[in-house]
Amino acid sequence: MLALVVIGTLATLASSSYSSYMEKARVTAAESDLSRIEARIETFEVTNNQLPSSLAQIGVAALLDPWGHPYRYLDFAGLQGKANMRKDRNLVPINSDYDLYSIGADGATLPPLTAPPSHDDVIRANNGGFIGLATDY
């Protein structure tokens, strides 16, 4: 009986460690995807002297993040106000050119990074100077 308890405890610990590892791997994959998308956006901007209006213009609209959600992109050109821009804890926009992000595992997000639905988002901030989890920004 004691052996079964020990095996059950070890299995629970192994399962938890594996889940944590897989989540870190998904975040890393999303960061890599965001870097590649950012490079395609920069190429488009250099070629056309403007940012793309959508991810479809650069051929990545069908690309899904590791959790199965489409990546989000918001070009600030012609944007009225700052309501839809991603914001830091001081409610200051985290980019001045465009927002690019994954909505993370929960599939929910809000513009302020301090909002609980945004904590698992993988974001591009500081105009590309930071790509990672919103909680790490």
N, CA, C and O atoms as a MOPAC input file, in Angstrom:
PM7 MOZYME 1SCF
protein

 N      0.82900 1    -1.18600 1     0.00000 1
 C      0.00000 1     0.00000 1     0.00000 1
 C      0.88100 1     1.26100 1     0.00000 1
 O      0.60800 1     2.22300 1    -0.71700 1
 N      1.93100 1     1.23200 1     0.81000 1
 C      2.84000 1     2.36100 1     0.88700 1
 C      3.52800 1     2.60600 1    -0.46200 1
 O      3.74500 1     3.74800 1    -0.86600 1
 N      3.85800 1     1.52800 1    -1.13500 1
 C      4.49700 1     1.64800 1    -2.45000 1
 C      3.56800 1     2.34600 1    -3.44000 1
 O      4.02800 1     3.15600 1    -4.24500 1
 N      2.29400 1     2.05200 1    -3.39700 1
 C      1.32300 1     2.70000 1    -4.28900 1
 C      1.19900 1     4.19500 1    -3.98600 1
 O      1.06700 1     5.00100 1    -4.90700 1
 N      1.24100 1     4.56200 1    -2.73000 1
 C      1.17100 1     5.97300 1    -2.34000 1
 C      2.40100 1     6.71200 1    -2.85400 1
 O      2.28600 1     7.81800 1    -3.38200 1
 N      3.57300 1     6.11000 1    -2.70400 1
 C      4.81700 1     6.72300 1    -3.17300 1
 C      4.79000 1     6.86700 1    -4.69500 1
 O      5.15000 1     7.92000 1    -5.22200 1
 N      4.37300 1     5.83600 1    -5.39100 1
 C      4.29300 1     5.88400 1    -6.85900 1
 C      3.29100 1     6.95500 1    -7.29500 1
 O      3.55500 1     7.70600 1    -8.23400 1
 N      2.15900 1     7.02600 1    -6.62700 1
 C      1.15200 1     8.04600 1    -6.95300 1
 C      1.68000 1     9.44800 1    -6.73200 1
 O      1.43100 1    10.33500 1    -7.54900 1
 N      2.40600 1     9.66900 1    -5.64500 1
 C      2.99700 1    10.97500 1    -5.35200 1
 C      4.02800 1    11.34700 1    -6.40500 1
 O      4.03900 1    12.47800 1    -6.89100 1
 N      4.89300 1    10.40600 1    -6.76100 1
 C      5.91000 1    10.65700 1    -7.79000 1
 C      5.26600 1    10.95000 1    -9.15200 1
 O      5.73200 1    11.82200 1    -9.88500 1
 N      4.22000 1    10.23700 1    -9.48100 1
 C      3.52000 1    10.46100 1   -10.75400 1
 C      2.90100 1    11.85300 1   -10.79200 1
 O      2.93400 1    12.52200 1   -11.82500 1
 N      2.33700 1    12.29000 1    -9.67300 1
 C      1.75400 1    13.63400 1    -9.59600 1
 C      2.81800 1    14.70400 1    -9.77600 1
 O      2.60900 1    15.67900 1   -10.49800 1
 N      3.95200 1    14.52400 1    -9.12300 1
 C      5.05200 1    15.47800 1    -9.25300 1
 C      5.58900 1    15.51000 1   -10.68600 1
 O      5.86000 1    16.58500 1   -11.22100 1
 N      5.74100 1    14.36200 1   -11.29600 1
 C      6.24100 1    14.28900 1   -12.67500 1
 C      5.26100 1    14.94900 1   -13.63400 1
 O      5.67500 1    15.65800 1   -14.55200 1
 N      3.99000 1    14.72700 1   -13.43500 1
 C      2.97000 1    15.32400 1   -14.29400 1
 C      2.98400 1    16.84200 1   -14.18200 1
 O      2.86900 1    17.54300 1   -15.18700 1
 N      3.12400 1    17.34800 1   -12.96600 1
 C      3.17400 1    18.78800 1   -12.74600 1
 C      4.40900 1    19.40500 1   -13.40800 1
 O      4.32100 1    20.46300 1   -14.03200 1
 N      5.54200 1    18.74900 1   -13.27200 1
 C      6.78300 1    19.24300 1   -13.89100 1
 C      6.66500 1    19.23700 1   -15.40800 1
 O      7.11500 1    20.16900 1   -16.07400 1
 N      6.06600 1    18.19800 1   -15.94800 1
 C      5.89600 1    18.09600 1   -17.39900 1
 C      4.98500 1    19.20700 1   -17.91200 1
 O      5.27400 1    19.81500 1   -18.94300 1
 N      3.89600 1    19.47800 1   -17.21200 1
 C      2.97300 1    20.54800 1   -17.60900 1
 C      3.67200 1    21.89800 1   -17.60700 1
 O      3.49300 1    22.69900 1   -18.52400 1
 N      4.45600 1    22.14300 1   -16.59200 1
 C      5.20500 1    23.39600 1   -16.49100 1
 C      6.20800 1    23.51400 1   -17.63300 1
 O      6.34400 1    24.58000 1   -18.23300 1
 N      6.90200 1    22.43500 1   -17.93200 1
 C      7.85900 1    22.42700 1   -19.04600 1
 C      7.15900 1    22.71100 1   -20.36500 1
 O      7.64700 1    23.50600 1   -21.16700 1
 N      6.02500 1    22.07200 1   -20.59500 1
 C      5.29000 1    22.25600 1   -21.85900 1
 C      4.79900 1    23.69700 1   -21.99400 1
 O      4.82100 1    24.25100 1   -23.09300 1
 N      4.36100 1    24.30500 1   -20.90600 1
 C      3.89600 1    25.69200 1   -20.96400 1
 C      5.05300 1    26.63000 1   -21.30100 1
 O      4.88300 1    27.56400 1   -22.08500 1
 N      6.22300 1    26.39100 1   -20.71800 1
 C      7.40400 1    27.20100 1   -21.05100 1
 C      7.78800 1    27.02500 1   -22.51600 1
 O      8.19500 1    27.98400 1   -23.17200 1
 N      7.66200 1    25.81100 1   -23.02400 1
 C      7.97300 1    25.55300 1   -24.43600 1
 C      6.99300 1    26.29500 1   -25.34600 1
 O      7.39200 1    26.81300 1   -26.38900 1
 N      5.73500 1    26.35000 1   -24.96900 1
 C      4.73900 1    27.08600 1   -25.76800 1
 C      5.03800 1    28.58400 1   -25.76800 1
 O      4.92900 1    29.23800 1   -26.80500 1
 N      5.40900 1    29.12200 1   -24.62600 1
 C      5.75500 1    30.54700 1   -24.53900 1
 C      6.96200 1    30.83900 1   -25.42500 1
 O      6.97600 1    31.83900 1   -26.14200 1
 N      7.96700 1    29.98200 1   -25.38200 1
 C      9.15800 1    30.15700 1   -26.20900 1
 C      8.80100 1    30.10300 1   -27.69200 1
 O      9.32400 1    30.88700 1   -28.48300 1
 N      7.91800 1    29.18800 1   -28.07000 1
 C      7.48200 1    29.10000 1   -29.47000 1
 C      6.74300 1    30.37200 1   -29.88900 1
 O      6.95200 1    30.86700 1   -30.99600 1
 N      5.89100 1    30.89900 1   -29.02700 1
 C      5.16300 1    32.13000 1   -29.33900 1
 C      6.12900 1    33.30800 1   -29.48200 1
 O      5.96300 1    34.14300 1   -30.37100 1
 N      7.13800 1    33.37800 1   -28.60800 1
 C      8.14000 1    34.44600 1   -28.71300 1
 C      8.87100 1    34.36600 1   -30.05500 1
 O      9.11300 1    35.38500 1   -30.70000 1
 N      9.21100 1    33.17000 1   -30.45700 1
 C      9.89100 1    32.96700 1   -31.74100 1
 C      8.99400 1    33.38100 1   -32.91000 1
 O      9.44500 1    34.04600 1   -33.84300 1
 N      7.72900 1    32.98500 1   -32.85100 1
 C      6.76900 1    33.38300 1   -33.89200 1
 C      6.65200 1    34.90200 1   -33.96400 1
 O      6.65300 1    35.47100 1   -35.05600 1
 N      6.55300 1    35.56300 1   -32.81400 1
 C      6.42700 1    37.02400 1   -32.79700 1
 C      7.65800 1    37.68400 1   -33.40600 1
 O      7.53700 1    38.68600 1   -34.11100 1
 N      8.82600 1    37.14000 1   -33.14600 1
 C     10.05500 1    37.69200 1   -33.74000 1
 C     10.03400 1    37.55100 1   -35.25500 1
 O     10.41900 1    38.47600 1   -35.97100 1
 N      9.59000 1    36.40300 1   -35.74700 1
 C      9.51200 1    36.20200 1   -37.20600 1
 C      8.46000 1    37.11200 1   -37.84100 1
 O      8.68400 1    37.66800 1   -38.91700 1
 N      7.32400 1    37.26100 1   -37.18100 1
 C      6.28200 1    38.15400 1   -37.70600 1
 C      6.79400 1    39.59100 1   -37.70900 1
 O      6.57600 1    40.32700 1   -38.67100 1
 N      7.46500 1    39.98500 1   -36.64700 1
 C      8.02300 1    41.33700 1   -36.56000 1
 C      8.99700 1    41.59000 1   -37.71900 1
 O      8.99800 1    42.67500 1   -38.30000 1
 N      9.81800 1    40.60100 1   -38.05300 1
 C     10.76100 1    40.74100 1   -39.16600 1
 C     10.01900 1    40.90800 1   -40.48600 1
 O     10.43900 1    41.69600 1   -41.33300 1
 N      8.92700 1    40.18200 1   -40.67300 1
 C      8.13200 1    40.32300 1   -41.90800 1
 C      7.45800 1    41.69000 1   -41.97100 1
 O      7.33700 1    42.27900 1   -43.04600 1
 N      7.02200 1    42.18900 1   -40.82300 1
 C      6.42200 1    43.53000 1   -40.78000 1
 C      7.46300 1    44.57300 1   -41.15400 1
 O      7.18000 1    45.48800 1   -41.92600 1
 N      8.67100 1    44.43900 1   -40.60700 1
 C      9.74600 1    45.38600 1   -40.92600 1
 C     10.09800 1    45.35300 1   -42.41200 1
 O     10.32200 1    46.39900 1   -43.02100 1
 N     10.14700 1    44.15600 1   -42.99600 1
 C     10.42400 1    44.03300 1   -44.43100 1
 C      9.33100 1    44.71800 1   -45.24300 1
 O      9.62300 1    45.42400 1   -46.20800 1
 N      8.08900 1    44.51500 1   -44.86100 1
 C      6.97300 1    45.15500 1   -45.55300 1
 C      7.08700 1    46.67000 1   -45.44200 1
 O      6.88400 1    47.39100 1   -46.41800 1
 N      7.41400 1    47.14500 1   -44.24300 1
 C      7.51300 1    48.59100 1   -44.02400 1
 C      8.63100 1    49.21000 1   -44.87100 1
 O      8.44600 1    50.28500 1   -45.44300 1
 N      9.76700 1    48.55400 1   -44.95500 1
 C     10.88500 1    49.06100 1   -45.75600 1
 C     10.51800 1    49.07900 1   -47.24100 1
 O     10.84800 1    50.02300 1   -47.95900 1
 N      9.84500 1    48.04300 1   -47.68500 1
 C      9.46500 1    47.92900 1   -49.09600 1
 C      8.35700 1    48.90000 1   -49.49100 1
 O      8.38200 1    49.44700 1   -50.59400 1
 N      7.38800 1    49.12000 1   -48.60600 1
 C      6.19100 1    49.89300 1   -48.94600 1
 C      6.09500 1    51.25700 1   -48.26400 1
 O      5.13900 1    51.99500 1   -48.49800 1
 N      7.06400 1    51.59600 1   -47.43100 1
 C      7.06300 1    52.86100 1   -46.69200 1
 C      5.84000 1    53.04400 1   -45.80800 1
 O      5.41700 1    54.17100 1   -45.55000 1
 N      5.28400 1    51.96000 1   -45.35600 1
 C      4.16300 1    51.98700 1   -44.41600 1
 C      4.02100 1    50.61700 1   -43.78100 1
 O      4.48600 1    49.61600 1   -44.32600 1
 N      3.38200 1    50.57900 1   -42.63900 1
 C      3.12200 1    49.31000 1   -41.97500 1
 C      1.95900 1    48.60100 1   -42.65000 1
 O      1.09300 1    49.25500 1   -43.23100 1
 N      1.92500 1    47.27900 1   -42.58500 1
 C      0.75600 1    46.57600 1   -43.13400 1
 C     -0.48300 1    46.90500 1   -42.30100 1
 O     -0.38100 1    47.17100 1   -41.10400 1
 N     -1.62800 1    46.88500 1   -42.93200 1
 C     -2.86400 1    47.15400 1   -42.19600 1
 C     -3.35200 1    45.92200 1   -41.44400 1
 O     -4.15200 1    46.03000 1   -40.51400 1
 N     -2.86600 1    44.74700 1   -41.85100 1
 C     -3.24900 1    43.49800 1   -41.18500 1
 C     -2.15600 1    42.45400 1   -41.39500 1
 O     -1.25600 1    42.63800 1   -42.21500 1
 N     -2.24500 1    41.38200 1   -40.66100 1
 C     -1.27900 1    40.29600 1   -40.82700 1
 C     -1.48600 1    39.56900 1   -42.15000 1
 O     -0.57700 1    38.89600 1   -42.63600 1
 N     -2.66300 1    39.69600 1   -42.72900 1
 C     -2.92400 1    39.07700 1   -44.03400 1
 C     -2.03500 1    39.68800 1   -45.11000 1
 O     -1.64000 1    38.99400 1   -46.04700 1
 N     -1.71800 1    40.96100 1   -44.99300 1
 C     -0.88000 1    41.62200 1   -45.98700 1
 C      0.53600 1    41.06400 1   -46.03200 1
 O      1.22100 1    41.20200 1   -47.04600 1
 N      0.97700 1    40.44400 1   -44.96400 1
 C      2.31800 1    39.86200 1   -44.95700 1
 C      2.26100 1    38.33300 1   -44.97900 1
 O      3.28500 1    37.66800 1   -44.81700 1
 N      1.07800 1    37.78500 1   -45.17900 1
 C      0.91700 1    36.34200 1   -45.35800 1
 C      0.96000 1    35.49300 1   -44.10700 1
 O      1.26700 1    34.30300 1   -44.18700 1
 N      0.66000 1    36.06900 1   -42.94900 1
 C      0.68800 1    35.27600 1   -41.71400 1
 C     -0.64300 1    35.30600 1   -40.95600 1
 O     -0.68500 1    34.98600 1   -39.76800 1
 N     -1.71200 1    35.68300 1   -41.62600 1
 C     -3.01200 1    35.76600 1   -40.94900 1
 C     -3.48500 1    34.40500 1   -40.44700 1
 O     -4.19600 1    34.32900 1   -39.44400 1
 N     -3.10000 1    33.33200 1   -41.13200 1
 C     -3.54600 1    31.99100 1   -40.74500 1
 C     -2.66100 1    31.35300 1   -39.68300 1
 O     -2.98700 1    30.28100 1   -39.17200 1
 N     -1.54300 1    31.99700 1   -39.34400 1
 C     -0.62800 1    31.45200 1   -38.34100 1
 C     -1.27600 1    31.49900 1   -36.95600 1
 O     -1.75800 1    32.54600 1   -36.52300 1
 N     -1.28300 1    30.37100 1   -36.27800 1
 C     -1.86400 1    30.28300 1   -34.93200 1
 C     -0.76300 1    30.18200 1   -33.89500 1
 O      0.30600 1    29.62900 1   -34.15500 1
 N     -1.03600 1    30.72200 1   -32.71600 1
 C     -0.07600 1    30.60800 1   -31.62000 1
 C     -0.10300 1    29.16800 1   -31.08500 1
 O     -0.95700 1    28.38100 1   -31.49500 1
 N      0.80500 1    28.81700 1   -30.18900 1
 C      0.85700 1    27.43500 1   -29.68500 1
 C     -0.40200 1    26.95900 1   -28.96600 1
 O     -0.56200 1    25.75900 1   -28.74400 1
 N     -1.28900 1    27.86800 1   -28.60300 1
 C     -2.54200 1    27.50500 1   -27.94300 1
 C     -3.70600 1    27.45600 1   -28.92900 1
 O     -4.84700 1    27.22200 1   -28.53000 1
 N     -3.42200 1    27.67700 1   -30.22400 1
 C     -4.45100 1    27.57300 1   -31.25400 1
 C     -5.22000 1    28.84500 1   -31.55100 1
 O     -6.26200 1    28.79400 1   -32.20300 1
 N     -4.72800 1    29.99200 1   -31.08500 1
 C     -5.38500 1    31.27700 1   -31.33100 1
 C     -4.59800 1    32.06600 1   -32.37800 1
 O     -3.37600 1    31.93700 1   -32.45800 1
 N     -5.28500 1    32.87800 1   -33.17600 1
 C     -4.53600 1    33.72400 1   -34.12600 1
 C     -3.75500 1    34.81600 1   -33.38500 1
 O     -4.18100 1    35.30100 1   -32.33600 1
 N     -2.61900 1    35.18600 1   -33.94600 1
 C     -1.85100 1    36.29500 1   -33.37900 1
 C     -2.61400 1    37.59300 1   -33.62300 1
 O     -3.34800 1    37.71100 1   -34.60400 1
 N     -2.44200 1    38.55400 1   -32.74100 1
 C     -3.12300 1    39.84400 1   -32.83900 1
 C     -2.14300 1    40.92900 1   -33.27700 1
 O     -0.98600 1    40.95400 1   -32.85600 1
 N     -2.63300 1    41.81700 1   -34.12700 1
 C     -1.82300 1    42.91800 1   -34.64800 1
 C     -2.69500 1    44.16000 1   -34.70700 1
 O     -3.84900 1    44.09900 1   -35.13000 1
 N     -2.13700 1    45.29100 1   -34.28000 1
 C     -2.85900 1    46.55800 1   -34.33900 1
 C     -1.89700 1    47.63000 1   -34.81600 1
 O     -0.95900 1    48.00100 1   -34.11100 1
 N     -2.14400 1    48.12900 1   -36.03500 1
 C     -1.36600 1    49.24100 1   -36.59000 1
 C     -1.96200 1    50.52300 1   -36.02300 1
 O     -3.17800 1    50.71500 1   -36.05500 1
 N     -1.10600 1    51.39800 1   -35.50300 1
 C     -1.58700 1    52.62300 1   -34.87500 1
 C     -1.92600 1    53.72300 1   -35.87700 1
 O     -2.52600 1    54.72800 1   -35.49600 1
 N     -1.56200 1    53.56200 1   -37.13100 1
 C     -1.84600 1    54.59100 1   -38.13400 1
 C     -3.36300 1    54.77900 1   -38.25600 1
 O     -4.10200 1    53.82400 1   -38.49500 1
 N     -3.80300 1    56.00400 1   -38.09000 1
 C     -5.22100 1    56.31900 1   -38.21100 1
 C     -6.04900 1    55.90100 1   -37.01200 1
 O     -7.27400 1    56.01600 1   -37.04200 1
 N     -5.41600 1    55.42400 1   -35.96800 1
 C     -6.14000 1    54.99600 1   -34.77400 1
 C     -6.60200 1    56.22200 1   -33.99100 1
 O     -5.81200 1    57.12800 1   -33.72600 1
 N     -7.85300 1    56.24800 1   -33.63200 1
 C     -8.41800 1    57.34700 1   -32.84600 1
 C     -8.31400 1    56.99800 1   -31.36800 1
 O     -8.97700 1    56.07000 1   -30.90500 1
 N     -7.50300 1    57.72000 1   -30.63400 1
 C     -7.34900 1    57.46400 1   -29.20700 1
 C     -6.42200 1    56.29500 1   -28.92300 1
 O     -5.86300 1    55.68900 1   -29.83700 1
 N     -6.26800 1    55.98900 1   -27.64000 1
 C     -5.35100 1    54.93800 1   -27.21300 1
 C     -6.07300 1    53.76500 1   -26.55000 1
 O     -5.43500 1    52.92600 1   -25.91400 1
 N     -7.38200 1    53.70200 1   -26.69200 1
 C     -8.17100 1    52.70000 1   -25.97300 1
 C     -7.75600 1    51.26600 1   -26.29100 1
 O     -7.72600 1    50.43000 1   -25.38800 1
 N     -7.43700 1    50.95800 1   -27.54200 1
 C     -7.12200 1    49.58400 1   -27.91600 1
 C     -5.64100 1    49.23200 1   -27.80200 1
 O     -5.27500 1    48.06700 1   -27.96000 1
 N     -4.79000 1    50.21100 1   -27.53200 1
 C     -3.35100 1    49.95600 1   -27.41300 1
 C     -3.05800 1    49.17300 1   -26.13400 1
 O     -3.72100 1    49.36500 1   -25.11500 1
 N     -2.05400 1    48.28300 1   -26.19600 1
 C     -1.60000 1    47.57800 1   -24.99400 1
 C     -0.91000 1    48.58800 1   -24.08500 1
 O     -0.15700 1    49.44300 1   -24.55100 1
 N     -1.17400 1    48.48100 1   -22.77500 1
 C     -0.65600 1    49.47300 1   -21.81900 1
 C      0.04900 1    48.80400 1   -20.64700 1
 O     -0.30300 1    47.69800 1   -20.23800 1
 N      1.06100 1    49.50700 1   -20.11000 1
 C      1.78400 1    49.01000 1   -18.94300 1
 C      1.01700 1    49.33100 1   -17.65900 1
 O     -0.13500 1    49.76200 1   -17.71000 1
 N      1.65200 1    49.12200 1   -16.52400 1
 C      0.96300 1    49.33800 1   -15.24000 1
 C      0.58300 1    50.79000 1   -14.99000 1
 O     -0.29800 1    51.07200 1   -14.17800 1
 N      1.24400 1    51.71300 1   -15.68500 1
 C      0.91500 1    53.13800 1   -15.57200 1
 C     -0.07600 1    53.57800 1   -16.64700 1
 O     -0.33300 1    54.77000 1   -16.81400 1
 N     -0.62400 1    52.61400 1   -17.36900 1
 C     -1.57300 1    52.83500 1   -18.45700 1
 C     -0.97200 1    53.66500 1   -19.59600 1
 O     -1.66400 1    54.44800 1   -20.24700 1
 N      0.31900 1    53.47600 1   -19.81600 1
 C      1.04100 1    54.10600 1   -20.91700 1
 C      1.21000 1    53.04700 1   -22.01000 1
 O      1.60700 1    51.92200 1   -21.70600 1
 N      0.92100 1    53.37300 1   -23.27100 1
 C      1.10200 1    52.38400 1   -24.34800 1
 C      2.52200 1    51.80900 1   -24.34300 1
 O      3.49200 1    52.53700 1   -24.13100 1
 N      2.63400 1    50.50100 1   -24.57800 1
 C      3.92900 1    49.82200 1   -24.52500 1
 C      4.68700 1    49.89400 1   -25.85300 1
 O      5.85800 1    49.51900 1   -25.91700 1
 N      4.03400 1    50.36700 1   -26.90400 1
 C      4.65800 1    50.55600 1   -28.21600 1
 C      4.20300 1    51.88800 1   -28.78000 1
 O      3.16500 1    52.41800 1   -28.38300 1
 N      4.98100 1    52.42700 1   -29.70600 1
 C      4.55700 1    53.66200 1   -30.37000 1
 C      4.26800 1    53.44200 1   -31.85100 1
 O      3.80400 1    54.35800 1   -32.53100 1
 N      4.53900 1    52.22900 1   -32.36500 1
 C      4.31700 1    51.95900 1   -33.77900 1
 C      3.15000 1    50.99400 1   -34.02800 1
 O      2.24200 1    51.30700 1   -34.79800 1
 N      3.17200 1    49.84300 1   -33.39000 1
 C      2.08600 1    48.86400 1   -33.52600 1
 C      2.16700 1    47.86600 1   -32.38300 1
 O      3.20700 1    47.71800 1   -31.74200 1
 N      1.06000 1    47.18500 1   -32.13700 1
 C      1.02700 1    46.11200 1   -31.15100 1
 C      0.98200 1    44.77500 1   -31.88200 1
 O      0.29800 1    44.63000 1   -32.89500 1
 N      1.71700 1    43.80700 1   -31.35600 1
 C      1.75200 1    42.44900 1   -31.88000 1
 C      1.82700 1    41.52500 1   -30.67300 1
 O      2.71600 1    41.67600 1   -29.83500 1
 N      0.90300 1    40.56900 1   -30.57500 1
 C      0.87200 1    39.71600 1   -29.38800 1
 C      0.04800 1    38.45700 1   -29.59000 1
 O     -0.73500 1    38.34000 1   -30.53200 1
 N      0.24900 1    37.52200 1   -28.67400 1
 C     -0.55300 1    36.31000 1   -28.56900 1
 C     -1.42100 1    36.47100 1   -27.32800 1
 O     -0.96900 1    37.01900 1   -26.32300 1
 N     -2.65000 1    36.00300 1   -27.39000 1
 C     -3.53800 1    36.14600 1   -26.23600 1
 C     -3.33700 1    35.04400 1   -25.19600 1
 O     -4.05200 1    35.00500 1   -24.19500 1
 N     -2.38500 1    34.16100 1   -25.42000 1
 C     -2.01100 1    33.17400 1   -24.41700 1
 C     -2.97100 1    32.01200 1   -24.26900 1
 O     -3.91000 1    31.84700 1   -25.04800 1
 N     -2.71200 1    31.22000 1   -23.25800 1
 C     -3.44800 1    29.97200 1   -23.04500 1
 C     -4.92300 1    30.17200 1   -22.73700 1
 O     -5.75800 1    29.36900 1   -23.15200 1
 N     -5.25100 1    31.24000 1   -22.01100 1
 C     -6.65300 1    31.42100 1   -21.61200 1
 C     -7.53600 1    31.96600 1   -22.73200 1
 O     -8.76100 1    31.94200 1   -22.61300 1
 N     -6.93900 1    32.45600 1   -23.81300 1
 C     -7.71800 1    32.95900 1   -24.94300 1
 C     -8.42000 1    34.27100 1   -24.66100 1
 O     -9.32100 1    34.66400 1   -25.40200 1
 N     -8.02000 1    34.95400 1   -23.60100 1
 C     -8.64100 1    36.23300 1   -23.23500 1
 C     -7.56500 1    37.27900 1   -23.02900 1
 O     -6.43200 1    36.96000 1   -22.67000 1
 N     -7.93100 1    38.53700 1   -23.26100 1
 C     -6.98000 1    39.62300 1   -23.05800 1
 C     -7.71800 1    40.93000 1   -22.85100 1
 O     -8.88900 1    41.06500 1   -23.20800 1
 N     -7.02800 1    41.87900 1   -22.27600 1
 C     -7.50100 1    43.25000 1   -22.14000 1
 C     -6.29900 1    44.15400 1   -22.40800 1
 O     -5.16500 1    43.72900 1   -22.18800 1
 N     -6.51100 1    45.39300 1   -22.87900 1
 C     -5.37100 1    46.26800 1   -23.18600 1
 C     -4.37900 1    46.48400 1   -22.04200 1
 O     -3.17500 1    46.44100 1   -22.29700 1
 N     -4.81200 1    46.71700 1   -20.79100 1
 C     -3.80100 1    46.87600 1   -19.73600 1
 C     -3.16100 1    45.52200 1   -19.39600 1
 O     -3.86500 1    44.53700 1   -19.17100 1
 N     -1.84800 1    45.48300 1   -19.36100 1
 C     -1.15400 1    44.23900 1   -19.03800 1
 C     -1.37800 1    43.81300 1   -17.59800 1
 O     -1.14600 1    42.65400 1   -17.25300 1
 N     -1.82400 1    44.72900 1   -16.75700 1
 C     -2.08400 1    44.40700 1   -15.35400 1
 C     -3.40900 1    43.67800 1   -15.14500 1
 O     -3.64500 1    43.12800 1   -14.07000 1
 N     -4.26800 1    43.66600 1   -16.14900 1
 C     -5.54800 1    42.96100 1   -16.03900 1
 C     -5.28800 1    41.45400 1   -16.03200 1
 O     -4.51400 1    40.96800 1   -16.85600 1
 N     -5.91300 1    40.70600 1   -15.12600 1
 C     -5.66800 1    39.25600 1   -15.04000 1
 C     -5.76800 1    38.49800 1   -16.37000 1
 O     -4.95000 1    37.60800 1   -16.60000 1
 N     -6.73100 1    38.80300 1   -17.26400 1
 C     -6.76400 1    38.06100 1   -18.53200 1
 C     -5.52500 1    38.28100 1   -19.41200 1
 O     -5.27000 1    37.49100 1   -20.32100 1
 N     -4.76100 1    39.33600 1   -19.15200 1
 C     -3.58100 1    39.64800 1   -19.96800 1
 C     -2.29300 1    39.04700 1   -19.41800 1
 O     -1.26400 1    39.10200 1   -20.09100 1
 N     -2.31800 1    38.48900 1   -18.24300 1
 C     -1.09300 1    38.01400 1   -17.60300 1
 C     -0.37900 1    36.93300 1   -18.39700 1
 O      0.85100 1    36.87300 1   -18.37100 1
 N     -1.11100 1    36.07200 1   -19.10500 1
 C     -0.46400 1    34.99600 1   -19.85300 1
 C     -0.21000 1    35.35800 1   -21.31900 1
 O      0.21300 1    34.50600 1   -22.09900 1
 N     -0.46400 1    36.60700 1   -21.69800 1
 C     -0.21500 1    37.03800 1   -23.07200 1
 C      1.28300 1    37.08900 1   -23.34900 1
 O      2.07400 1    37.43700 1   -22.47200 1
 N      1.66400 1    36.74100 1   -24.57200 1
 C      3.04600 1    36.88900 1   -25.01600 1
 C      3.04000 1    38.12200 1   -25.90400 1
 O      2.33100 1    38.16100 1   -26.91000 1
 N      3.82700 1    39.13100 1   -25.53700 1
 C      3.72100 1    40.44600 1   -26.16000 1
 C      5.02800 1    40.91700 1   -26.78600 1
 O      6.11100 1    40.42300 1   -26.47100 1
 N      4.89000 1    41.87700 1   -27.67400 1
 C      6.00600 1    42.66600 1   -28.20000 1
 C      5.85100 1    44.03900 1   -27.55800 1
 O      4.78200 1    44.64300 1   -27.64500 1
 N      6.90400 1    44.54000 1   -26.91500 1
 C      6.84800 1    45.84800 1   -26.25000 1
 C      8.11900 1    46.63700 1   -26.56000 1
 O      9.07300 1    46.10200 1   -27.12500 1
 N      8.11800 1    47.90700 1   -26.18400 1
 C      9.26000 1    48.80500 1   -26.42400 1
 C      9.67500 1    48.80700 1   -27.89400 1
 O     10.86300 1    48.80700 1   -28.21800 1
 N      8.66900 1    48.80800 1   -28.78200 1
 C      8.90900 1    48.80200 1   -30.23000 1
 C      9.84300 1    47.67500 1   -30.65600 1
 O     10.70300 1    47.86000 1   -31.51700 1
 N      9.66800 1    46.51900 1   -30.05000 1
 C     10.45800 1    45.34400 1   -30.39000 1
 C     11.62600 1    45.08800 1   -29.46100 1
 O     12.31900 1    44.08300 1   -29.61600 1
 N     11.86300 1    45.96300 1   -28.50300 1
 C     12.95000 1    45.77900 1   -27.55400 1
 C     12.68600 1    44.67100 1   -26.54800 1
 O     13.61200 1    44.18800 1   -25.89700 1
 N     11.42800 1    44.26500 1   -26.41700 1
 C     11.04700 1    43.20000 1   -25.49500 1
 C     10.02900 1    42.31600 1   -26.18200 1
 O      9.05600 1    42.80300 1   -26.75900 1
 N     10.25900 1    41.00300 1   -26.11800 1
 C      9.26900 1    40.02200 1   -26.54400 1
 C      9.24900 1    38.95900 1   -25.46100 1
 O     10.26600 1    38.32200 1   -25.18700 1
 N      8.08500 1    38.76900 1   -24.84400 1
 C      7.97000 1    37.78600 1   -23.76100 1
 C      6.62000 1    37.86600 1   -23.09000 1
 O      5.70300 1    38.52300 1   -23.58300 1
 N      6.50600 1    37.18900 1   -21.95700 1
 C      5.25400 1    37.18200 1   -21.20300 1
 C      4.93100 1    38.56300 1   -20.65200 1
 O      5.82400 1    39.30200 1   -20.23500 1
 N      3.67000 1    38.89700 1   -20.65400 1
 C      3.23700 1    40.20300 1   -20.13200 1
 C      3.62100 1    40.34500 1   -18.66500 1
 O      3.95000 1    41.44700 1   -18.22500 1
 N      3.58900 1    39.26900 1   -17.90300 1
 C      3.95600 1    39.35200 1   -16.48400 1
 C      5.43900 1    39.63600 1   -16.28800 1
 O      5.83600 1    40.09800 1   -15.21900 1
 N      6.26400 1    39.37200 1   -17.29300 1
 C      7.70200 1    39.64600 1   -17.19200 1
 C      8.06800 1    41.05100 1   -17.63900 1
 O      9.21200 1    41.47600 1   -17.48200 1
 N      7.10700 1    41.77300 1   -18.19300 1
 C      7.38800 1    43.12400 1   -18.69100 1
 C      7.27600 1    44.13500 1   -17.58300 1
 O      7.47900 1    45.32700 1   -17.81300 1

